[in-house]
Amino acid sequence: MTAAATSVHSSLVNALGAAGLVDTLTGETNYTVFAPTDAAFEAAGIDLTTFDTPEELETLANILLYHVLVGETRSTDLADGTTTVTAANGDSLDIVVSATGVLVGGASVTVADVPASNGVIHFIDSVLM
């Protein structure tokens, strides 16, 4: 998993493991992952040690799947303006491209187009809720 190889995504990797999503996201299907950094998890106040009931883990999985699109979407695939896409959890997610940068659900993309074995990762500065 590409996120595991970075020094800023330990919380994301741990959350994916806790929610049982590692196998899903490392399978054959291509994905686009908007990957919150460790600082983003900290700023959101997410303490993974508190997610221990089936209901809490389901909520965590839903939050994480809100950061995932089925298929590969690179920055070059986006045009200026707002595009609404459907996240892997079924919710709508707005991507706004402007001269000042790219926002995904209000989070800023800080690093774009990091290749992964089955898609692409974009680093974002906050956790999408």
Backbone atoms as SQL, in Angstrom:
CREATE TABLE atoms (id INTEGER PRIMARY KEY, chain TEXT, resi INTEGER, resn TEXT, atom TEXT, x REAL, y REAL, z REAL);
INSERT INTO atoms VALUES
  (1, 'A', 1, 'MET', 'N', 0.846, -1.170, 0.000),
  (2, 'A', 1, 'MET', 'CA', 0.000, 0.000, 0.000),
  (3, 'A', 1, 'MET', 'C', 0.893, 1.235, 0.000),
  (4, 'A', 2, 'THR', 'N', 0.687, 2.118, -0.945),
  (5, 'A', 2, 'THR', 'CA', 1.521, 3.302, -1.110),
  (6, 'A', 2, 'THR', 'C', 1.464, 4.208, 0.111),
  (7, 'A', 3, 'ALA', 'N', 0.294, 4.400, 0.707),
  (8, 'A', 3, 'ALA', 'CA', 0.169, 5.282, 1.872),
  (9, 'A', 3, 'ALA', 'C', 1.038, 4.798, 3.022),
  (10, 'A', 4, 'ALA', 'N', 1.229, 3.504, 3.132),
  (11, 'A', 4, 'ALA', 'CA', 2.068, 2.961, 4.207),
  (12, 'A', 4, 'ALA', 'C', 3.526, 3.332, 4.025),
  (13, 'A', 5, 'ALA', 'N', 3.909, 3.680, 2.810),
  (14, 'A', 5, 'ALA', 'CA', 5.304, 4.010, 2.528),
  (15, 'A', 5, 'ALA', 'C', 5.632, 5.476, 2.811),
  (16, 'A', 6, 'THR', 'N', 4.623, 6.291, 3.099),
  (17, 'A', 6, 'THR', 'CA', 4.888, 7.689, 3.402),
  (18, 'A', 6, 'THR', 'C', 5.092, 7.861, 4.900),
  (19, 'A', 7, 'SER', 'N', 5.635, 8.997, 5.283),
  (20, 'A', 7, 'SER', 'CA', 5.846, 9.260, 6.708),
  (21, 'A', 7, 'SER', 'C', 4.707, 10.070, 7.316),
  (22, 'A', 8, 'VAL', 'N', 3.668, 10.393, 6.535),
  (23, 'A', 8, 'VAL', 'CA', 2.596, 11.260, 7.021),
  (24, 'A', 8, 'VAL', 'C', 1.212, 10.622, 6.985),
  (25, 'A', 9, 'HIS', 'N', 1.152, 9.309, 6.776),
  (26, 'A', 9, 'HIS', 'CA', -0.154, 8.646, 6.666),
  (27, 'A', 9, 'HIS', 'C', -0.332, 7.461, 7.609),
  (28, 'A', 10, 'SER', 'N', 0.366, 7.440, 8.717),
  (29, 'A', 10, 'SER', 'CA', 0.232, 6.331, 9.676),
  (30, 'A', 10, 'SER', 'C', -1.195, 6.206, 10.187),
  (31, 'A', 11, 'SER', 'N', -1.832, 7.340, 10.490),
  (32, 'A', 11, 'SER', 'CA', -3.209, 7.297, 10.997),
  (33, 'A', 11, 'SER', 'C', -4.155, 6.717, 9.962),
  (34, 'A', 12, 'LEU', 'N', -3.986, 7.110, 8.705),
  (35, 'A', 12, 'LEU', 'CA', -4.829, 6.577, 7.641),
  (36, 'A', 12, 'LEU', 'C', -4.636, 5.076, 7.497),
  (37, 'A', 13, 'VAL', 'N', -3.407, 4.631, 7.491),
  (38, 'A', 13, 'VAL', 'CA', -3.122, 3.203, 7.350),
  (39, 'A', 13, 'VAL', 'C', -3.724, 2.431, 8.524),
  (40, 'A', 14, 'ASN', 'N', -3.563, 2.951, 9.730),
  (41, 'A', 14, 'ASN', 'CA', -4.134, 2.297, 10.913),
  (42, 'A', 14, 'ASN', 'C', -5.655, 2.284, 10.861),
  (43, 'A', 15, 'ALA', 'N', -6.251, 3.383, 10.403),
  (44, 'A', 15, 'ALA', 'CA', -7.708, 3.456, 10.300),
  (45, 'A', 15, 'ALA', 'C', -8.234, 2.459, 9.270),
  (46, 'A', 16, 'LEU', 'N', -7.557, 2.356, 8.137),
  (47, 'A', 16, 'LEU', 'CA', -7.978, 1.387, 7.115),
  (48, 'A', 16, 'LEU', 'C', -7.914, -0.033, 7.656),
  (49, 'A', 17, 'GLY', 'N', -6.879, -0.326, 8.435),
  (50, 'A', 17, 'GLY', 'CA', -6.770, -1.650, 9.053),
  (51, 'A', 17, 'GLY', 'C', -7.886, -1.895, 10.055),
  (52, 'A', 18, 'ALA', 'N', -8.156, -0.924, 10.906),
  (53, 'A', 18, 'ALA', 'CA', -9.208, -1.068, 11.919),
  (54, 'A', 18, 'ALA', 'C', -10.581, -1.258, 11.285),
  (55, 'A', 19, 'ALA', 'N', -10.805, -0.573, 10.166),
  (56, 'A', 19, 'ALA', 'CA', -12.099, -0.652, 9.488),
  (57, 'A', 19, 'ALA', 'C', -12.207, -1.849, 8.539),
  (58, 'A', 20, 'GLY', 'N', -11.133, -2.610, 8.398),
  (59, 'A', 20, 'GLY', 'CA', -11.160, -3.784, 7.530),
  (60, 'A', 20, 'GLY', 'C', -11.185, -3.451, 6.047),
  (61, 'A', 21, 'LEU', 'N', -10.559, -2.327, 5.654),
  (62, 'A', 21, 'LEU', 'CA', -10.611, -1.899, 4.260),
  (63, 'A', 21, 'LEU', 'C', -9.314, -2.103, 3.483),
  (64, 'A', 22, 'VAL', 'N', -8.284, -2.603, 4.127),
  (65, 'A', 22, 'VAL', 'CA', -6.991, -2.747, 3.438),
  (66, 'A', 22, 'VAL', 'C', -7.113, -3.674, 2.234),
  (67, 'A', 23, 'ASP', 'N', -7.705, -4.848, 2.410),
  (68, 'A', 23, 'ASP', 'CA', -7.837, -5.786, 1.292),
  (69, 'A', 23, 'ASP', 'C', -8.677, -5.201, 0.162),
  (70, 'A', 24, 'THR', 'N', -9.723, -4.474, 0.513),
  (71, 'A', 24, 'THR', 'CA', -10.583, -3.849, -0.491),
  (72, 'A', 24, 'THR', 'C', -9.776, -2.885, -1.354),
  (73, 'A', 25, 'LEU', 'N', -8.990, -2.027, -0.711),
  (74, 'A', 25, 'LEU', 'CA', -8.287, -0.979, -1.456),
  (75, 'A', 25, 'LEU', 'C', -6.989, -1.448, -2.091),
  (76, 'A', 26, 'THR', 'N', -6.559, -2.658, -1.816),
  (77, 'A', 26, 'THR', 'CA', -5.350, -3.175, -2.461),
  (78, 'A', 26, 'THR', 'C', -5.685, -4.260, -3.473),
  (79, 'A', 27, 'GLY', 'N', -6.953, -4.399, -3.805),
  (80, 'A', 27, 'GLY', 'CA', -7.386, -5.428, -4.748),
  (81, 'A', 27, 'GLY', 'C', -7.161, -5.034, -6.193),
  (82, 'A', 28, 'GLU', 'N', -7.916, -5.640, -7.060),
  (83, 'A', 28, 'GLU', 'CA', -7.769, -5.477, -8.507),
  (84, 'A', 28, 'GLU', 'C', -8.374, -4.164, -9.036),
  (85, 'A', 29, 'THR', 'N', -9.384, -3.634, -8.355),
  (86, 'A', 29, 'THR', 'CA', -10.082, -2.441, -8.820),
  (87, 'A', 29, 'THR', 'C', -9.202, -1.207, -8.662),
  (88, 'A', 30, 'ASN', 'N', -9.266, -0.290, -9.639),
  (89, 'A', 30, 'ASN', 'CA', -8.549, 0.979, -9.526),
  (90, 'A', 30, 'ASN', 'C', -9.338, 1.950, -8.666),
  (91, 'A', 31, 'TYR', 'N', -8.618, 2.702, -7.828),
  (92, 'A', 31, 'TYR', 'CA', -9.235, 3.682, -6.934),
  (93, 'A', 31, 'TYR', 'C', -8.477, 4.992, -6.969),
  (94, 'A', 32, 'THR', 'N', -9.197, 6.042, -6.607),
  (95, 'A', 32, 'THR', 'CA', -8.600, 7.334, -6.298),
  (96, 'A', 32, 'THR', 'C', -8.824, 7.533, -4.806),
  (97, 'A', 33, 'VAL', 'N', -7.752, 7.789, -4.069),
  (98, 'A', 33, 'VAL', 'CA', -7.858, 7.979, -2.621),
  (99, 'A', 33, 'VAL', 'C', -7.408, 9.392, -2.278),
  (100, 'A', 34, 'PHE', 'N', -8.277, 10.117, -1.593),
  (101, 'A', 34, 'PHE', 'CA', -7.933, 11.419, -1.037),
  (102, 'A', 34, 'PHE', 'C', -7.459, 11.146, 0.381),
  (103, 'A', 35, 'ALA', 'N', -6.148, 11.177, 0.571),
  (104, 'A', 35, 'ALA', 'CA', -5.508, 10.670, 1.785),
  (105, 'A', 35, 'ALA', 'C', -5.204, 11.781, 2.790),
  (106, 'A', 36, 'PRO', 'N', -5.980, 11.836, 3.883),
  (107, 'A', 36, 'PRO', 'CA', -5.680, 12.819, 4.923),
  (108, 'A', 36, 'PRO', 'C', -4.367, 12.470, 5.616),
  (109, 'A', 37, 'THR', 'N', -3.611, 13.488, 5.951),
  (110, 'A', 37, 'THR', 'CA', -2.347, 13.288, 6.656),
  (111, 'A', 37, 'THR', 'C', -2.599, 13.011, 8.131),
  (112, 'A', 38, 'ASP', 'N', -1.546, 12.610, 8.827),
  (113, 'A', 38, 'ASP', 'CA', -1.648, 12.400, 10.276),
  (114, 'A', 38, 'ASP', 'C', -2.106, 13.677, 10.969),
  (115, 'A', 39, 'ALA', 'N', -1.585, 14.826, 10.531),
  (116, 'A', 39, 'ALA', 'CA', -1.993, 16.107, 11.123),
  (117, 'A', 39, 'ALA', 'C', -3.488, 16.352, 10.924),
  (118, 'A', 40, 'ALA', 'N', -4.028, 15.919, 9.789),
  (119, 'A', 40, 'ALA', 'CA', -5.463, 16.076, 9.534),
  (120, 'A', 40, 'ALA', 'C', -6.279, 15.226, 10.503),
  (121, 'A', 41, 'PHE', 'N', -5.846, 13.984, 10.748),
  (122, 'A', 41, 'PHE', 'CA', -6.546, 13.132, 11.713),
  (123, 'A', 41, 'PHE', 'C', -6.491, 13.756, 13.104),
  (124, 'A', 42, 'GLU', 'N', -5.337, 14.282, 13.470),
  (125, 'A', 42, 'GLU', 'CA', -5.188, 14.910, 14.783),
  (126, 'A', 42, 'GLU', 'C', -6.097, 16.134, 14.899),
  (127, 'A', 43, 'ALA', 'N', -6.115, 16.976, 13.870),
  (128, 'A', 43, 'ALA', 'CA', -6.953, 18.174, 13.886),
  (129, 'A', 43, 'ALA', 'C', -8.441, 17.823, 13.965),
  (130, 'A', 44, 'ALA', 'N', -8.826, 16.683, 13.385),
  (131, 'A', 44, 'ALA', 'CA', -10.221, 16.249, 13.417),
  (132, 'A', 44, 'ALA', 'C', -10.592, 15.622, 14.758),
  (133, 'A', 45, 'GLY', 'N', -9.586, 15.379, 15.606),
  (134, 'A', 45, 'GLY', 'CA', -9.853, 14.781, 16.913),
  (135, 'A', 45, 'GLY', 'C', -10.214, 13.315, 16.842),
  (136, 'A', 46, 'ILE', 'N', -9.749, 12.636, 15.805),
  (137, 'A', 46, 'ILE', 'CA', -10.068, 11.212, 15.652),
  (138, 'A', 46, 'ILE', 'C', -9.045, 10.385, 16.415),
  (139, 'A', 47, 'ASP', 'N', -9.523, 9.695, 17.428),
  (140, 'A', 47, 'ASP', 'CA', -8.703, 8.805, 18.245),
  (141, 'A', 47, 'ASP', 'C', -9.116, 7.380, 17.911),
  (142, 'A', 48, 'LEU', 'N', -8.287, 6.699, 17.133),
  (143, 'A', 48, 'LEU', 'CA', -8.643, 5.361, 16.648),
  (144, 'A', 48, 'LEU', 'C', -8.832, 4.353, 17.775),
  (145, 'A', 49, 'THR', 'N', -8.273, 4.601, 18.945),
  (146, 'A', 49, 'THR', 'CA', -8.437, 3.658, 20.057),
  (147, 'A', 49, 'THR', 'C', -9.859, 3.647, 20.587),
  (148, 'A', 50, 'THR', 'N', -10.661, 4.652, 20.212),
  (149, 'A', 50, 'THR', 'CA', -12.043, 4.699, 20.695),
  (150, 'A', 50, 'THR', 'C', -13.012, 3.979, 19.765),
  (151, 'A', 51, 'PHE', 'N', -12.547, 3.549, 18.605),
  (152, 'A', 51, 'PHE', 'CA', -13.409, 2.841, 17.659),
  (153, 'A', 51, 'PHE', 'C', -13.271, 1.341, 17.905),
  (154, 'A', 52, 'ASP', 'N', -14.129, 0.799, 18.776),
  (155, 'A', 52, 'ASP', 'CA', -13.974, -0.622, 19.081),
  (156, 'A', 52, 'ASP', 'C', -15.274, -1.421, 19.024),
  (157, 'A', 53, 'THR', 'N', -16.413, -0.776, 18.843),
  (158, 'A', 53, 'THR', 'CA', -17.656, -1.523, 18.683),
  (159, 'A', 53, 'THR', 'C', -17.934, -1.681, 17.190),
  (160, 'A', 54, 'PRO', 'N', -18.753, -2.655, 16.820),
  (161, 'A', 54, 'PRO', 'CA', -19.091, -2.815, 15.402),
  (162, 'A', 54, 'PRO', 'C', -19.699, -1.542, 14.796),
  (163, 'A', 55, 'GLU', 'N', -20.526, -0.822, 15.565),
  (164, 'A', 55, 'GLU', 'CA', -21.145, 0.400, 15.064),
  (165, 'A', 55, 'GLU', 'C', -20.098, 1.482, 14.823),
  (166, 'A', 56, 'GLU', 'N', -19.142, 1.620, 15.744),
  (167, 'A', 56, 'GLU', 'CA', -18.087, 2.621, 15.588),
  (168, 'A', 56, 'GLU', 'C', -17.177, 2.288, 14.409),
  (169, 'A', 57, 'LEU', 'N', -16.871, 1.015, 14.239),
  (170, 'A', 57, 'LEU', 'CA', -16.032, 0.611, 13.107),
  (171, 'A', 57, 'LEU', 'C', -16.765, 0.803, 11.783),
  (172, 'A', 58, 'GLU', 'N', -18.075, 0.625, 11.782),
  (173, 'A', 58, 'GLU', 'CA', -18.866, 0.881, 10.579),
  (174, 'A', 58, 'GLU', 'C', -18.850, 2.377, 10.248),
  (175, 'A', 59, 'THR', 'N', -18.952, 3.219, 11.268),
  (176, 'A', 59, 'THR', 'CA', -18.867, 4.670, 11.066),
  (177, 'A', 59, 'THR', 'C', -17.499, 5.049, 10.511),
  (178, 'A', 60, 'LEU', 'N', -16.446, 4.460, 11.076),
  (179, 'A', 60, 'LEU', 'CA', -15.091, 4.716, 10.596),
  (180, 'A', 60, 'LEU', 'C', -14.955, 4.304, 9.130),
  (181, 'A', 61, 'ALA', 'N', -15.460, 3.129, 8.778),
  (182, 'A', 61, 'ALA', 'CA', -15.396, 2.663, 7.388),
  (183, 'A', 61, 'ALA', 'C', -16.140, 3.630, 6.466),
  (184, 'A', 62, 'ASN', 'N', -17.291, 4.130, 6.906),
  (185, 'A', 62, 'ASN', 'CA', -18.059, 5.083, 6.108),
  (186, 'A', 62, 'ASN', 'C', -17.270, 6.375, 5.889),
  (187, 'A', 63, 'ILE', 'N', -16.625, 6.873, 6.948),
  (188, 'A', 63, 'ILE', 'CA', -15.796, 8.078, 6.827),
  (189, 'A', 63, 'ILE', 'C', -14.664, 7.832, 5.833),
  (190, 'A', 64, 'LEU', 'N', -13.995, 6.702, 5.962),
  (191, 'A', 64, 'LEU', 'CA', -12.862, 6.411, 5.082),
  (192, 'A', 64, 'LEU', 'C', -13.292, 6.238, 3.630),
  (193, 'A', 65, 'LEU', 'N', -14.416, 5.580, 3.398),
  (194, 'A', 65, 'LEU', 'CA', -14.899, 5.381, 2.026),
  (195, 'A', 65, 'LEU', 'C', -15.364, 6.686, 1.385),
  (196, 'A', 66, 'TYR', 'N', -15.629, 7.711, 2.200),
  (197, 'A', 66, 'TYR', 'CA', -15.957, 9.034, 1.671),
  (198, 'A', 66, 'TYR', 'C', -14.727, 9.673, 1.030),
  (199, 'A', 67, 'HIS', 'N', -13.548, 9.128, 1.301),
  (200, 'A', 67, 'HIS', 'CA', -12.287, 9.617, 0.747),
  (201, 'A', 67, 'HIS', 'C', -11.859, 8.847, -0.503),
  (202, 'A', 68, 'VAL', 'N', -12.722, 7.964, -1.013),
  (203, 'A', 68, 'VAL', 'CA', -12.354, 7.045, -2.095),
  (204, 'A', 68, 'VAL', 'C', -13.325, 7.182, -3.266),
  (205, 'A', 69, 'LEU', 'N', -12.760, 7.211, -4.467),
  (206, 'A', 69, 'LEU', 'CA', -13.557, 7.132, -5.691),
  (207, 'A', 69, 'LEU', 'C', -13.183, 5.850, -6.408),
  (208, 'A', 70, 'VAL', 'N', -14.163, 5.175, -6.966),
  (209, 'A', 70, 'VAL', 'CA', -13.878, 4.011, -7.789),
  (210, 'A', 70, 'VAL', 'C', -13.376, 4.526, -9.126),
  (211, 'A', 71, 'GLY', 'N', -12.254, 3.997, -9.570),
  (212, 'A', 71, 'GLY', 'CA', -11.631, 4.460, -10.801),
  (213, 'A', 71, 'GLY', 'C', -10.500, 5.417, -10.488),
  (214, 'A', 72, 'GLU', 'N', -9.688, 5.677, -11.480),
  (215, 'A', 72, 'GLU', 'CA', -8.523, 6.535, -11.303),
  (216, 'A', 72, 'GLU', 'C', -8.810, 7.936, -11.835),
  (217, 'A', 73, 'THR', 'N', -8.702, 8.933, -10.962),
  (218, 'A', 73, 'THR', 'CA', -8.903, 10.331, -11.346),
  (219, 'A', 73, 'THR', 'C', -7.636, 11.103, -11.026),
  (220, 'A', 74, 'ARG', 'N', -6.949, 11.517, -12.075),
  (221, 'A', 74, 'ARG', 'CA', -5.724, 12.320, -11.909),
  (222, 'A', 74, 'ARG', 'C', -6.085, 13.795, -12.010),
  (223, 'A', 75, 'SER', 'N', -5.189, 14.639, -11.544),
  (224, 'A', 75, 'SER', 'CA', -5.442, 16.086, -11.586),
  (225, 'A', 75, 'SER', 'C', -5.677, 16.557, -13.014),
  (226, 'A', 76, 'THR', 'N', -5.037, 15.923, -13.979),
  (227, 'A', 76, 'THR', 'CA', -5.194, 16.317, -15.377),
  (228, 'A', 76, 'THR', 'C', -6.570, 15.946, -15.937),
  (229, 'A', 77, 'ASP', 'N', -7.313, 15.133, -15.204),
  (230, 'A', 77, 'ASP', 'CA', -8.664, 14.753, -15.632),
  (231, 'A', 77, 'ASP', 'C', -9.710, 15.788, -15.235),
  (232, 'A', 78, 'LEU', 'N', -9.305, 16.784, -14.440),
  (233, 'A', 78, 'LEU', 'CA', -10.253, 17.749, -13.894),
  (234, 'A', 78, 'LEU', 'C', -10.179, 19.076, -14.636),
  (235, 'A', 79, 'ALA', 'N', -11.333, 19.695, -14.801),
  (236, 'A', 79, 'ALA', 'CA', -11.413, 21.013, -15.439),
  (237, 'A', 79, 'ALA', 'C', -11.727, 22.053, -14.371),
  (238, 'A', 80, 'ASP', 'N', -11.459, 23.314, -14.672),
  (239, 'A', 80, 'ASP', 'CA', -11.805, 24.389, -13.746),
  (240, 'A', 80, 'ASP', 'C', -13.300, 24.356, -13.441),
  (241, 'A', 81, 'GLY', 'N', -13.625, 24.670, -12.197),
  (242, 'A', 81, 'GLY', 'CA', -15.020, 24.678, -11.772),
  (243, 'A', 81, 'GLY', 'C', -15.282, 23.568, -10.769),
  (244, 'A', 82, 'THR', 'N', -16.543, 23.302, -10.547),
  (245, 'A', 82, 'THR', 'CA', -16.953, 22.300, -9.564),
  (246, 'A', 82, 'THR', 'C', -17.476, 21.060, -10.270),
  (247, 'A', 83, 'THR', 'N', -16.978, 19.930, -9.849),
  (248, 'A', 83, 'THR', 'CA', -17.449, 18.638, -10.333),
  (249, 'A', 83, 'THR', 'C', -17.956, 17.857, -9.127),
  (250, 'A', 84, 'THR', 'N', -19.133, 17.305, -9.227),
  (251, 'A', 84, 'THR', 'CA', -19.669, 16.476, -8.151),
  (252, 'A', 84, 'THR', 'C', -19.513, 15.019, -8.552),
  (253, 'A', 85, 'VAL', 'N', -18.885, 14.256, -7.674),
  (254, 'A', 85, 'VAL', 'CA', -18.641, 12.833, -7.915),
  (255, 'A', 85, 'VAL', 'C', -19.295, 12.030, -6.798),
  (256, 'A', 86, 'THR', 'N', -19.374, 10.729, -6.994),
  (257, 'A', 86, 'THR', 'CA', -19.927, 9.858, -5.971),
  (258, 'A', 86, 'THR', 'C', -18.785, 9.091, -5.320),
  (259, 'A', 87, 'ALA', 'N', -18.650, 9.276, -4.012),
  (260, 'A', 87, 'ALA', 'CA', -17.620, 8.571, -3.244),
  (261, 'A', 87, 'ALA', 'C', -18.014, 7.107, -3.089),
  (262, 'A', 88, 'ALA', 'N', -17.060, 6.293, -2.674),
  (263, 'A', 88, 'ALA', 'CA', -17.295, 4.850, -2.537),
  (264, 'A', 88, 'ALA', 'C', -18.339, 4.521, -1.475),
  (265, 'A', 89, 'ASN', 'N', -18.643, 5.457, -0.570),
  (266, 'A', 89, 'ASN', 'CA', -19.695, 5.205, 0.411),
  (267, 'A', 89, 'ASN', 'C', -21.077, 5.601, -0.110),
  (268, 'A', 90, 'GLY', 'N', -21.143, 6.119, -1.347),
  (269, 'A', 90, 'GLY', 'CA', -22.410, 6.491, -1.967),
  (270, 'A', 90, 'GLY', 'C', -22.777, 7.953, -1.813),
  (271, 'A', 91, 'ASP', 'N', -22.034, 8.715, -1.024),
  (272, 'A', 91, 'ASP', 'CA', -22.314, 10.135, -0.827),
  (273, 'A', 91, 'ASP', 'C', -21.705, 10.980, -1.942),
  (274, 'A', 92, 'SER', 'N', -22.288, 12.145, -2.167),
  (275, 'A', 92, 'SER', 'CA', -21.761, 13.092, -3.146),
  (276, 'A', 92, 'SER', 'C', -20.566, 13.828, -2.560),
  (277, 'A', 93, 'LEU', 'N', -19.606, 14.116, -3.421),
  (278, 'A', 93, 'LEU', 'CA', -18.386, 14.804, -3.019),
  (279, 'A', 93, 'LEU', 'C', -18.054, 15.825, -4.093),
  (280, 'A', 94, 'ASP', 'N', -17.899, 17.091, -3.681),
  (281, 'A', 94, 'ASP', 'CA', -17.571, 18.151, -4.634),
  (282, 'A', 94, 'ASP', 'C', -16.064, 18.319, -4.751),
  (283, 'A', 95, 'ILE', 'N', -15.593, 18.411, -5.987),
  (284, 'A', 95, 'ILE', 'CA', -14.202, 18.727, -6.284),
  (285, 'A', 95, 'ILE', 'C', -14.208, 20.079, -6.989),
  (286, 'A', 96, 'VAL', 'N', -13.508, 21.052, -6.409),
  (287, 'A', 96, 'VAL', 'CA', -13.476, 22.407, -6.950),
  (288, 'A', 96, 'VAL', 'C', -12.057, 22.708, -7.417),
  (289, 'A', 97, 'VAL', 'N', -11.928, 23.022, -8.698),
  (290, 'A', 97, 'VAL', 'CA', -10.633, 23.364, -9.284),
  (291, 'A', 97, 'VAL', 'C', -10.656, 24.858, -9.625),
  (292, 'A', 98, 'SER', 'N', -9.650, 25.570, -9.124),
  (293, 'A', 98, 'SER', 'CA', -9.545, 26.996, -9.428),
  (294, 'A', 98, 'SER', 'C', -8.072, 27.361, -9.574),
  (295, 'A', 99, 'ALA', 'N', -7.823, 28.615, -9.876),
  (296, 'A', 99, 'ALA', 'CA', -6.447, 29.088, -10.025),
  (297, 'A', 99, 'ALA', 'C', -5.665, 28.967, -8.725),
  (298, 'A', 100, 'THR', 'N', -6.361, 28.928, -7.590),
  (299, 'A', 100, 'THR', 'CA', -5.673, 28.845, -6.293),
  (300, 'A', 100, 'THR', 'C', -5.430, 27.415, -5.828),
  (301, 'A', 101, 'GLY', 'N', -5.982, 26.429, -6.510),
  (302, 'A', 101, 'GLY', 'CA', -5.743, 25.042, -6.136),
  (303, 'A', 101, 'GLY', 'C', -6.962, 24.166, -6.308),
  (304, 'A', 102, 'VAL', 'N', -6.900, 22.997, -5.681),
  (305, 'A', 102, 'VAL', 'CA', -7.981, 22.019, -5.766),
  (306, 'A', 102, 'VAL', 'C', -8.500, 21.743, -4.358),
  (307, 'A', 103, 'LEU', 'N', -9.818, 21.817, -4.217),
  (308, 'A', 103, 'LEU', 'CA', -10.482, 21.473, -2.964),
  (309, 'A', 103, 'LEU', 'C', -11.330, 20.233, -3.192),
  (310, 'A', 104, 'VAL', 'N', -11.281, 19.316, -2.262),
  (311, 'A', 104, 'VAL', 'CA', -12.115, 18.118, -2.295),
  (312, 'A', 104, 'VAL', 'C', -12.927, 18.123, -1.011),
  (313, 'A', 105, 'GLY', 'N', -14.238, 18.324, -1.146),
  (314, 'A', 105, 'GLY', 'CA', -15.070, 18.385, 0.041),
  (315, 'A', 105, 'GLY', 'C', -14.612, 19.438, 1.033),
  (316, 'A', 106, 'GLY', 'N', -13.979, 20.481, 0.549),
  (317, 'A', 106, 'GLY', 'CA', -13.477, 21.546, 1.406),
  (318, 'A', 106, 'GLY', 'C', -12.031, 21.377, 1.845),
  (319, 'A', 107, 'ALA', 'N', -11.456, 20.216, 1.645),
  (320, 'A', 107, 'ALA', 'CA', -10.056, 19.965, 2.001),
  (321, 'A', 107, 'ALA', 'C', -9.161, 20.331, 0.823),
  (322, 'A', 108, 'SER', 'N', -8.013, 20.920, 1.121),
  (323, 'A', 108, 'SER', 'CA', -7.058, 21.281, 0.070),
  (324, 'A', 108, 'SER', 'C', -6.200, 20.092, -0.323),
  (325, 'A', 109, 'VAL', 'N', -6.031, 19.900, -1.622),
  (326, 'A', 109, 'VAL', 'CA', -5.097, 18.891, -2.116),
  (327, 'A', 109, 'VAL', 'C', -3.702, 19.492, -2.002),
  (328, 'A', 110, 'THR', 'N', -2.834, 18.832, -1.244),
  (329, 'A', 110, 'THR', 'CA', -1.482, 19.357, -1.024),
  (330, 'A', 110, 'THR', 'C', -0.445, 18.664, -1.900),
  (331, 'A', 111, 'VAL', 'N', -0.695, 17.425, -2.261),
  (332, 'A', 111, 'VAL', 'CA', 0.151, 16.666, -3.189),
  (333, 'A', 111, 'VAL', 'C', -0.793, 15.867, -4.072),
  (334, 'A', 112, 'ALA', 'N', -0.607, 15.958, -5.385),
  (335, 'A', 112, 'ALA', 'CA', -1.513, 15.282, -6.314),
  (336, 'A', 112, 'ALA', 'C', -0.794, 14.194, -7.105),
  (337, 'A', 113, 'ASP', 'N', -1.587, 13.243, -7.564),
  (338, 'A', 113, 'ASP', 'CA', -1.153, 12.248, -8.545),
  (339, 'A', 113, 'ASP', 'C', -0.009, 11.346, -8.083),
  (340, 'A', 114, 'VAL', 'N', -0.083, 10.871, -6.860),
  (341, 'A', 114, 'VAL', 'CA', 0.907, 9.907, -6.377),
  (342, 'A', 114, 'VAL', 'C', 0.463, 8.534, -6.887),
  (343, 'A', 115, 'PRO', 'N', 1.261, 7.905, -7.740),
  (344, 'A', 115, 'PRO', 'CA', 0.835, 6.622, -8.300),
  (345, 'A', 115, 'PRO', 'C', 0.789, 5.525, -7.240),
  (346, 'A', 116, 'ALA', 'N', -0.212, 4.680, -7.358),
  (347, 'A', 116, 'ALA', 'CA', -0.354, 3.513, -6.496),
  (348, 'A', 116, 'ALA', 'C', -0.494, 2.296, -7.403),
  (349, 'A', 117, 'SER', 'N', -0.372, 1.120, -6.836),
  (350, 'A', 117, 'SER', 'CA', -0.423, -0.096, -7.653),
  (351, 'A', 117, 'SER', 'C', -1.772, -0.272, -8.342),
  (352, 'A', 118, 'ASN', 'N', -2.823, 0.310, -7.776),
  (353, 'A', 118, 'ASN', 'CA', -4.147, 0.170, -8.380),
  (354, 'A', 118, 'ASN', 'C', -4.901, 1.508, -8.379),
  (355, 'A', 119, 'GLY', 'N', -4.187, 2.564, -8.754),
  (356, 'A', 119, 'GLY', 'CA', -4.861, 3.850, -8.840),
  (357, 'A', 119, 'GLY', 'C', -3.943, 5.003, -8.526),
  (358, 'A', 120, 'VAL', 'N', -4.505, 5.994, -7.846),
  (359, 'A', 120, 'VAL', 'CA', -3.764, 7.220, -7.564),
  (360, 'A', 120, 'VAL', 'C', -4.178, 7.749, -6.191),
  (361, 'A', 121, 'ILE', 'N', -3.238, 8.423, -5.523),
  (362, 'A', 121, 'ILE', 'CA', -3.489, 9.020, -4.226),
  (363, 'A', 121, 'ILE', 'C', -3.233, 10.518, -4.322),
  (364, 'A', 122, 'HIS', 'N', -4.107, 11.294, -3.675),
  (365, 'A', 122, 'HIS', 'CA', -3.937, 12.730, -3.549),
  (366, 'A', 122, 'HIS', 'C', -3.915, 13.029, -2.049),
  (367, 'A', 123, 'PHE', 'N', -2.892, 13.695, -1.564),
  (368, 'A', 123, 'PHE', 'CA', -2.810, 14.054, -0.148),
  (369, 'A', 123, 'PHE', 'C', -3.743, 15.245, 0.085),
  (370, 'A', 124, 'ILE', 'N', -4.504, 15.209, 1.194),
  (371, 'A', 124, 'ILE', 'CA', -5.360, 16.332, 1.566),
  (372, 'A', 124, 'ILE', 'C', -5.074, 16.742, 3.002),
  (373, 'A', 125, 'ASP', 'N', -5.450, 17.991, 3.325),
  (374, 'A', 125, 'ASP', 'CA', -5.078, 18.556, 4.611),
  (375, 'A', 125, 'ASP', 'C', -6.134, 18.445, 5.710),
  (376, 'A', 126, 'SER', 'N', -7.244, 17.773, 5.444),
  (377, 'A', 126, 'SER', 'CA', -8.232, 17.547, 6.498),
  (378, 'A', 126, 'SER', 'C', -9.007, 16.266, 6.209),
  (379, 'A', 127, 'VAL', 'N', -9.663, 15.777, 7.253),
  (380, 'A', 127, 'VAL', 'CA', -10.480, 14.572, 7.130),
  (381, 'A', 127, 'VAL', 'C', -11.866, 14.998, 6.666),
  (382, 'A', 128, 'LEU', 'N', -12.377, 14.338, 5.654),
  (383, 'A', 128, 'LEU', 'CA', -13.709, 14.634, 5.127),
  (384, 'A', 128, 'LEU', 'C', -14.758, 13.957, 5.997),
  (385, 'A', 129, 'MET', 'N', -15.755, 14.707, 6.390),
  (386, 'A', 129, 'MET', 'CA', -16.827, 14.139, 7.235),
  (387, 'A', 129, 'MET', 'C', -18.161, 14.299, 6.532);
